[in-house]
Amino acid sequence: MTAALNEIRGGSATIIKDLSLPRFWTAGVQCAHEWNTMNGTHVLISLGGYIDVDKYRYVYFVFFLTLYVLILCSNGTIICLIWIHRNLHEPMYIFIAALSLNSLLFSTATYPKLIVDVLSHRQSISHTGCMLQFFVFYSLGGSDFLLLSAMAYDRYVSICKPLRYATTMRTTNVIIFLTLAWFLPTFQIALATFINAKQKMCRFVLGGIFCNNSVKKLQCVRSQTLVVYGMFIFVNVGFLPILFILFTYVKIFLAIYCRCNGSWEKAVETCLPHLMVLICFSCLAASDVIMDQMDSDVPKIVHLIIILQILAYSPLLNPIIYGAKMKEIWKHIKLLCHRVK
C-alpha cells in the first residue's frame, strides 16, 4: 500500500514538473502564434513571383528604380504644370492632374517595396502590408475608371452642348466629380479588404510580386461573399464606367458627323488621348482578372510579365499620352525644356 502511494506521488510530481510554468507559457505562446497565423493577423507572406532574383538582383533593382523615377518625374511634371499655369485650370486638365496623382500614390505604395525586396535575401511582406497594397491598388484603379468617366462627360458637354458647358462643369460640380471618383471606390474596396483580412490562410506563398486578387488563393476556403461582392464592385466601378465612356464618345462622334462644321479635328485631338488611356487601362484590368483565374501550371514568366505590365503601363503611359497629345500641356512642356537648356 505504501509503495503504491509513493508511486502515485512520484507520477504526480512528474506531471507537475512537466506542466511547470515555463513550459506551459511556451506551449501557450506557440498555440497563440499558430492561431494568429491561421487567421492571418501575424504572418509573413513570401512573394514567389520573381524569377532568379539572386542571379538578376541588380537588373531588377535598376529596372524598378528607373521606372519609379520616370513615373515620379513625368506625373509630377504634369501636376506641377497644371497647378502653376492658370490657362490649364479647366475641368479636363484638373481630371488629368487627378489621374497623375493616382499614379504617384500607387507607385509610391508599390515601387519602394519592390526595390527593397529585390535587394533582400528573402522576398516577403506582412499580412497587414499585403492588405494595404491590395486596398491601394484596387481603390485607385476604381478611381481611375471614374475619373475617365468624368473626363468623357466633360468632353461630351464641351462638344455636344457647348452653351451649357460653363454651368454644367462649374467648380462645384468638378469638386463633386472628384470626390465621388476618390471616395466611392475607397469605401467599397475598404469593405472588401476588411473581409479579405478576416479570412483564414492555409498557404503563405503568393504567386506574384505584390498583393492583388491573387491573395484569395492563399485562403483556406474561397468566400462566396467575397466572390459576389467582388462582382458587384467590378460592375459598379469598372464595367458601368466603361459603358458610359463608350456611350459618350459615340454621341460625340455622331454629333460631329451630323454637324460637319470643321470641328472633327478638334474632337479627335481631345478625345483620342482619353480613348488611348481607356484602352490601355481596360486591357490592364482585364489582365488582372485573367491572372486571377489562371491555374498554377501557367509559366511563371507569364505571371511576371503581366504583373510588370500592370505596374508600369498606366502610371508611365498616362503622362506621356497626355503630354504628347494635348497641345496646351505639350506647349508648356516645350517651354519648360527651353528654360532648362
C-alpha positions as CSV (number, residue, x, y, z in Angstrom):
1,M,0.0,0.0,0.0
2,T,2.8,2.4,0.9
3,A,4.7,1.5,-2.3
4,A,1.6,2.2,-4.3
5,L,1.1,5.6,-2.7
6,N,4.7,6.5,-3.3
7,E,4.4,5.6,-7.0
8,I,1.3,7.8,-7.3
9,R,3.1,10.7,-5.6
10,G,6.1,10.3,-7.9
11,G,3.9,10.3,-11.0
12,S,2.0,13.4,-9.8
13,A,5.3,15.2,-9.2
14,T,6.5,14.2,-12.7
15,I,3.3,15.6,-14.2
16,I,3.5,18.8,-12.2
17,K,7.1,19.2,-13.3
18,D,6.2,18.7,-17.0
19,L,3.4,21.3,-16.6
20,S,5.7,23.8,-15.0
21,L,5.1,27.5,-15.7
22,P,7.8,28.0,-18.4
23,R,6.7,25.0,-20.4
24,F,3.1,25.9,-20.1
25,W,3.9,29.5,-21.2
26,T,5.9,28.3,-24.2
27,A,3.1,26.0,-25.3
28,G,0.6,28.8,-24.9
29,V,2.7,31.2,-27.0
30,Q,3.1,28.5,-29.7
31,C,-0.7,27.9,-29.8
32,A,-1.4,31.7,-30.0
33,H,1.1,32.1,-32.8
34,E,-0.5,29.2,-34.8
35,W,-3.9,30.7,-34.2
36,N,-2.7,34.1,-35.4
37,T,-1.1,32.6,-38.4
38,M,-4.2,30.7,-39.4
39,N,-6.2,34.0,-39.1
40,G,-3.6,36.0,-41.0
41,T,-3.0,38.5,-38.2
42,H,0.6,37.8,-37.7
43,V,2.3,36.2,-40.7
44,L,4.9,36.8,-43.4
45,I,3.7,36.1,-46.9
46,S,6.5,35.0,-49.3
47,L,6.5,36.7,-52.7
48,G,7.1,33.8,-55.1
49,G,6.7,35.7,-58.4
50,Y,10.3,36.6,-59.0
51,I,12.5,34.6,-61.4
52,D,16.1,34.0,-60.5
53,V,16.2,37.0,-58.1
54,D,19.6,36.0,-56.8
55,K,21.0,36.0,-60.3
56,Y,19.3,39.1,-61.6
57,R,19.1,41.1,-58.4
58,Y,20.7,44.2,-59.7
59,V,18.8,44.0,-63.0
60,Y,15.6,44.1,-61.1
61,F,16.9,46.9,-58.9
62,V,17.9,49.1,-61.9
63,F,14.6,48.3,-63.7
64,F,12.3,49.2,-60.8
65,L,14.3,52.2,-59.7
66,T,14.4,53.6,-63.3
67,L,10.6,53.1,-63.7
68,Y,9.9,54.7,-60.3
69,V,12.0,57.8,-61.1
70,L,10.4,58.1,-64.6
71,I,6.9,57.8,-63.1
72,L,7.6,60.4,-60.4
73,C,9.2,62.9,-62.8
74,S,6.6,62.5,-65.6
75,N,3.5,62.6,-63.4
76,G,5.0,65.2,-61.1
77,T,5.7,67.4,-64.2
78,I,2.1,67.1,-65.4
79,I,0.7,68.0,-61.9
80,C,3.0,71.0,-61.5
81,L,2.3,72.4,-64.9
82,I,-1.5,72.2,-64.4
83,W,-1.1,73.7,-60.9
84,I,1.1,76.6,-62.0
85,H,-0.5,77.8,-65.3
86,R,-3.9,79.4,-65.0
87,N,-4.9,78.5,-68.6
88,L,-4.8,74.9,-67.5
89,H,-7.2,75.4,-64.6
90,E,-10.1,73.8,-66.6
91,P,-12.1,70.7,-65.7
92,M,-10.4,68.4,-68.3
93,Y,-6.8,69.3,-67.1
94,I,-7.9,69.0,-63.4
95,F,-9.1,65.4,-64.1
96,I,-5.8,64.7,-65.9
97,A,-3.9,66.0,-62.8
98,A,-6.1,63.7,-60.6
99,L,-5.1,60.7,-62.8
100,S,-1.4,61.7,-62.4
101,L,-1.8,62.0,-58.6
102,N,-3.4,58.5,-58.5
103,S,-0.3,57.2,-60.5
104,L,2.0,58.8,-58.0
105,L,0.1,57.3,-55.0
106,F,0.0,53.8,-56.5
107,S,3.7,53.8,-57.5
108,T,4.8,55.1,-54.1
109,A,2.8,52.3,-52.4
110,T,4.4,49.7,-54.6
111,Y,7.8,50.5,-56.1
112,P,9.8,51.3,-52.8
113,K,8.7,47.8,-51.5
114,L,9.7,46.2,-54.8
115,I,13.2,47.8,-54.6
116,V,13.7,46.7,-51.0
117,D,12.5,43.2,-51.9
118,V,15.0,42.6,-54.7
119,L,17.9,43.8,-52.5
120,S,16.8,41.4,-49.7
121,H,17.7,37.7,-49.4
122,R,14.0,36.9,-48.7
123,Q,11.2,38.5,-50.6
124,S,8.2,38.7,-48.2
125,I,5.5,41.0,-46.9
126,S,3.5,41.2,-43.8
127,H,-0.2,40.4,-43.9
128,T,-1.0,43.9,-42.9
129,G,1.2,45.3,-45.6
130,C,-0.3,43.0,-48.2
131,M,-3.8,44.1,-47.3
132,L,-2.7,47.7,-47.6
133,Q,-1.2,47.1,-51.1
134,F,-4.5,45.3,-52.1
135,F,-6.5,48.3,-50.9
136,V,-4.4,51.0,-52.6
137,F,-4.2,49.0,-55.9
138,Y,-8.0,48.5,-56.3
139,S,-9.2,51.7,-54.8
140,L,-7.0,53.8,-57.1
141,G,-7.9,51.6,-60.0
142,G,-11.6,52.1,-59.5
143,S,-10.9,55.8,-59.0
144,D,-9.1,55.9,-62.4
145,F,-12.1,54.5,-64.2
146,L,-14.5,57.1,-62.6
147,L,-12.1,59.9,-63.4
148,L,-12.0,58.7,-67.1
149,S,-15.8,58.8,-67.0
150,A,-15.8,62.4,-65.7
151,M,-13.4,63.3,-68.4
152,A,-15.6,61.7,-71.1
153,Y,-18.6,63.6,-69.7
154,D,-16.6,66.8,-69.8
155,R,-15.8,66.3,-73.5
156,Y,-19.4,65.4,-74.2
157,V,-20.7,68.6,-72.7
158,S,-17.9,70.7,-74.3
159,I,-18.6,69.4,-77.9
160,C,-22.2,68.4,-77.9
161,K,-23.7,71.1,-75.6
162,P,-21.1,74.0,-75.6
163,L,-23.7,76.6,-74.5
164,R,-24.3,74.6,-71.2
165,Y,-20.7,73.9,-70.5
166,A,-20.0,76.8,-68.2
167,T,-22.9,76.0,-65.9
168,T,-22.7,72.2,-66.1
169,M,-18.9,72.0,-65.5
170,R,-18.6,74.7,-62.9
171,T,-16.2,74.4,-60.0
172,T,-18.7,72.9,-57.6
173,N,-19.6,70.1,-60.0
174,V,-16.0,69.4,-60.7
175,I,-15.3,69.0,-56.9
176,I,-18.3,66.7,-56.6
177,F,-17.0,64.5,-59.5
178,L,-13.5,64.4,-57.9
179,T,-15.0,63.5,-54.5
180,L,-17.1,60.7,-55.9
181,A,-14.2,59.4,-58.0
182,W,-12.0,59.1,-55.0
183,F,-14.3,58.1,-52.1
184,L,-16.8,55.8,-53.8
185,P,-14.2,53.2,-54.7
186,T,-12.4,53.8,-51.4
187,F,-15.4,52.8,-49.3
188,Q,-16.2,49.8,-51.5
189,I,-12.6,48.4,-51.6
190,A,-12.2,49.1,-47.8
191,L,-15.0,46.7,-47.1
192,A,-13.6,44.1,-49.5
193,T,-10.2,44.5,-47.8
194,F,-11.7,44.1,-44.4
195,I,-13.4,40.8,-45.4
196,N,-10.2,39.5,-47.0
197,A,-8.2,40.3,-43.9
198,K,-10.6,38.2,-41.8
199,Q,-10.3,35.1,-43.9
200,K,-8.2,32.2,-42.6
201,M,-5.0,31.4,-44.5
202,C,-3.6,28.0,-45.3
203,R,-1.0,29.0,-47.8
204,F,1.7,31.6,-47.4
205,V,3.5,31.8,-50.8
206,L,2.0,34.4,-53.2
207,G,2.4,33.7,-56.9
208,G,3.3,37.4,-57.6
209,I,5.5,40.3,-56.6
210,F,2.8,42.4,-55.0
211,C,-0.6,41.8,-53.5
212,N,-3.6,41.9,-55.8
213,N,-6.5,39.5,-56.3
214,S,-4.1,36.5,-56.0
215,V,-4.2,36.9,-52.2
216,K,-7.5,35.0,-52.4
217,K,-5.6,31.9,-53.4
218,L,-3.9,31.9,-50.0
219,Q,-7.2,31.5,-48.1
220,C,-8.3,28.1,-46.8
221,V,-11.8,28.5,-48.3
222,R,-12.8,30.9,-51.0
223,S,-15.6,33.0,-49.6
224,Q,-18.7,33.2,-51.7
225,T,-19.5,36.5,-50.1
226,L,-16.2,37.9,-51.5
227,V,-17.0,36.5,-54.9
228,V,-20.4,38.1,-55.1
229,Y,-19.2,41.4,-53.6
230,G,-16.2,41.4,-55.9
231,M,-18.5,41.1,-58.9
232,F,-20.6,44.0,-57.5
233,I,-17.5,46.2,-57.3
234,F,-16.3,45.2,-60.8
235,V,-19.7,46.2,-62.3
236,N,-20.0,49.3,-60.2
237,V,-16.6,50.9,-60.7
238,G,-15.4,49.1,-63.8
239,F,-18.0,47.8,-66.3
240,L,-20.6,50.6,-65.9
241,P,-18.0,53.4,-66.3
242,I,-16.6,51.8,-69.4
243,L,-20.1,51.6,-70.9
244,F,-20.7,55.2,-70.0
245,I,-17.4,56.3,-71.6
246,L,-18.1,54.4,-74.8
247,F,-21.6,55.8,-74.9
248,T,-20.4,59.4,-74.6
249,Y,-17.8,59.1,-77.3
250,V,-20.3,57.5,-79.7
251,K,-22.6,60.5,-79.0
252,I,-19.6,62.9,-79.6
253,F,-18.6,61.4,-83.0
254,L,-22.3,61.2,-84.1
255,A,-22.8,64.8,-83.2
256,I,-19.7,65.8,-85.2
257,Y,-20.7,63.7,-88.2
258,C,-24.1,65.3,-88.3
259,R,-22.7,68.8,-87.8
260,C,-19.8,68.6,-90.2
261,N,-18.7,72.1,-89.4
262,G,-15.0,71.5,-89.2
263,S,-14.7,70.5,-85.6
264,W,-13.7,66.9,-86.4
265,E,-10.0,67.7,-85.9
266,K,-10.7,69.3,-82.5
267,A,-12.8,66.3,-81.4
268,V,-10.1,63.8,-82.4
269,E,-7.4,66.0,-80.7
270,T,-9.3,66.0,-77.4
271,C,-10.9,62.5,-77.5
272,L,-8.1,60.4,-78.8
273,P,-5.8,60.7,-75.8
274,H,-8.7,59.7,-73.5
275,L,-9.6,56.7,-75.7
276,M,-5.9,55.6,-75.7
277,V,-5.7,55.7,-71.9
278,L,-9.1,53.9,-71.6
279,I,-8.0,51.1,-73.9
280,C,-4.7,50.7,-72.1
281,F,-6.3,50.8,-68.6
282,S,-9.1,48.4,-69.7
283,C,-6.5,45.9,-71.0
284,L,-4.6,46.1,-67.7
285,A,-7.8,45.5,-65.7
286,A,-8.7,42.5,-68.0
287,S,-5.1,41.2,-67.4
288,D,-5.6,41.3,-63.7
289,V,-8.9,39.4,-63.9
290,I,-7.4,36.8,-66.2
291,M,-4.4,36.4,-64.0
292,D,-6.7,35.7,-61.0
293,Q,-8.3,32.9,-63.0
294,M,-5.1,31.4,-64.2
295,D,-4.1,27.9,-63.0
296,S,-0.9,27.2,-61.2
297,D,0.6,25.4,-64.2
298,V,0.8,28.6,-66.2
299,P,4.5,29.5,-66.7
300,K,5.9,31.8,-64.1
301,I,7.3,34.1,-66.7
302,V,3.8,34.8,-68.0
303,H,2.7,35.9,-64.5
304,L,5.7,38.1,-64.1
305,I,5.2,39.8,-67.5
306,I,1.5,40.5,-66.8
307,I,2.3,41.9,-63.3
308,L,5.1,44.2,-64.7
309,Q,2.7,45.5,-67.3
310,I,0.1,46.3,-64.6
311,L,2.8,48.1,-62.6
312,A,4.4,50.1,-65.4
313,Y,2.0,50.8,-68.3
314,S,-0.7,53.0,-66.8
315,P,1.5,55.2,-64.4
316,L,4.1,55.7,-67.1
317,L,2.0,56.0,-70.3
318,N,-0.7,58.3,-68.9
319,P,1.6,61.4,-68.6
320,I,3.3,60.5,-71.9
321,I,0.0,60.3,-73.8
322,Y,-1.5,63.5,-72.3
323,G,1.8,65.3,-72.6
324,A,2.3,64.5,-76.2
325,K,-1.3,64.6,-77.4
326,M,-2.7,67.6,-75.5
327,K,-1.5,70.8,-77.2
328,E,-1.7,73.1,-74.2
329,I,0.3,70.7,-72.0
330,W,2.8,70.0,-74.7
331,K,3.3,73.7,-75.3
332,H,4.2,74.2,-71.6
333,I,6.5,71.1,-71.6
334,K,8.4,72.6,-74.5
335,L,8.7,75.9,-72.8
336,L,10.0,74.2,-69.7
337,C,12.6,72.3,-71.7
338,H,13.8,75.5,-73.3
339,R,14.2,77.1,-69.9
340,V,16.2,74.2,-68.6
341,K,18.6,74.4,-71.6
